[in-house]
Amino acid sequence: MERVDLFCWEVSHCAGQHRARCPAYRSKRNCWEVMGTPINSNNQGQCEHCPVILSRIARAIAEAIGQTGGTVSNR
């Protein structure tokens, strides 16, 4: 199965020296899962503009709509 989720460093094409200092890159995890990243310190407002998070939210919504047959109910 092909991996569809990208990590932030794959999207932003971070330079090698930045990756070497990045706790998310070193642990091969998402930035919101790792302490010591800008997202998990004082800059949480960056999430609302993050292409990685936005693409995952969009895919989750599309999958949820697909599972409900294209309709969403308030019930």
N, C-alpha and C positions, 0 to 999 in steps of 0.2 A: 504494500500500500504506500502510495506517495504521501509524503509529509506536506501538509498545506499551511501549517502555522509557521511563520517566520519569527525569528527573534529580532529585537530592536537593532542589534549590530548588523544584521543581514539587510535590513531595510535602509538604515542610515549610512551604511558602508564606512563605519568608524575606522580611523587610522589605527595601525598596529600598536602604537604607544598608548593610545586611549583604551584599546581593548585590554592591554596588559594590566591596566589599573582598574578595570571595571569588574566589580564583584559578580555581576550578573553573567558576564562573558566567561569569567573564570569558572563559575559553577554550572555553566550551560543551562541557565534558568531564566525565566522572565524577570524583568527589572522589578515588577511589583511583588515578586516572591522573595526578594533578597534584600536584607538590611544593608545599609551603606550605599545604596544607589540614590540618585536625586529624587526618585519617585517615593522612596521609603524614608526620606528625611524631611526636608522642609518645602519641597517644590511639588507637592501633590497636584497642583493645578495643571501641570504639564500633561497629565493623563487625558484630559478632555481634547487635546490636540494631537495625541499620539497615533500615528497611522497603524501601529501594531494593534493597539487596544481597539481602535475604531473598526478595523477589519474583522477582528474576532467578534465584536459585538454585532456587526452587520451579519456575519455568517450565522451566529447563534439565533438571531431574529429570523433570518431566512429559513433556517432549519426548523424553528418552532412553528412558523407559519406553514411550512410544508407538512409537518406532523399533524397539524389541525385541519388539513385539507384546504388551506388558503384562507381560513376564517379565524378570527379571534373573538372570543365571547367574554363578556363581563361576568358571566355566571360562575 
